[in-house]
Amino acid sequence: MKRTKNFLVASASTLLFLSIVFISSCVKERDVDTYAAEDAVFALWAYDNAMDIANEANSLSTGDNLVLYKTTGNCSRVINTPGELIISFGDDNCLCNDGRERRGKIIVNYEGNYDDTNAVHNYTFQNYFINDNEINGTQTVTAVNSEDGVQQFAIVIDGKLDIEDSLGALTYQADLTRRFVDGNGTIQWGDDVYEISGTAQGLNIYGNNYAFSIVEPVVKANTLMCRFFNKGILEVQPQGRTFRSIDFGDGSCDKSAIVTIDRKQLNIDME
């Protein structure tokens, strides 16, 4: 009987070990030098991108399909009613013409008119995924006027991102400002250019603290001609790891950013 018990314990230990090996084999290998930079960039981009999509959807009517983020087979759908805006990409991955797959819903609630001065937009996400990364949490966007009269938005995010094929989630608390640089005076969304500044913090997928600060405003053109941040510098401090700086470039549109760690420069792919 004692030998049987030992055998069962050994078998259970073996199964546990094999399960860990199997789970680990399903988790994508992450570069220990760049994962913190990649996660920070994706978090900054994902919630900001929801604003781009919602702003375009607000110019459309219920039943319309997106244009800047048009989908293969028209599998996205806009529901535009007073006080609420819903962008649904369906239950299955839907390829958008920015090259990214999306599914689920972005929901925006507000009072008054969407474009009112000092309007407050409250974002939530329902089973919303970008390239199989799930975006959760809330985002509050408040329209404010700057001293020079340029329209800008105060953004507060309490988010969580479940990163594809990883064992953990990234929490993301951000306090940001989004400011128009160009295109604010036209009726087209595609010619907008804006810059983002601010700070964020949270826990990375390994449960360690991180913080980042935008030291030179991050620039993004709201156009399919450029699908990535293309200017600005972001500094990231992961707990227990070396400080790192992310340079998005000089304004040229490409998917690469340069991460500097202890004088070593590495490229990350923002795709």
Secondary structure, 3 states (H helix, E strand, C coil): CHHHHHHHHHHHHHHHHHHHHHHHHHCCCCCCCCHHHHHHHHHHHHHHHHHHHHHHHHCCCCCCCCCCCCEHHHCCEEEEECCEEEEECCCCCEEECCCCEEEEEEEEECCCCCCCCCCEEEEEEEEEEECCEEEEEEEEEEEEECCCCCEEEEEEEEEEEECCCCCCEEEEEEEEEEEEEECCCCCCCCCCEEEEEEEEEEECCCCCEEEEEEEEEEEEECECCECCCCEEEEEEEECCCCCEEEEEEECCCCCEEEEEECCEEEEEECC
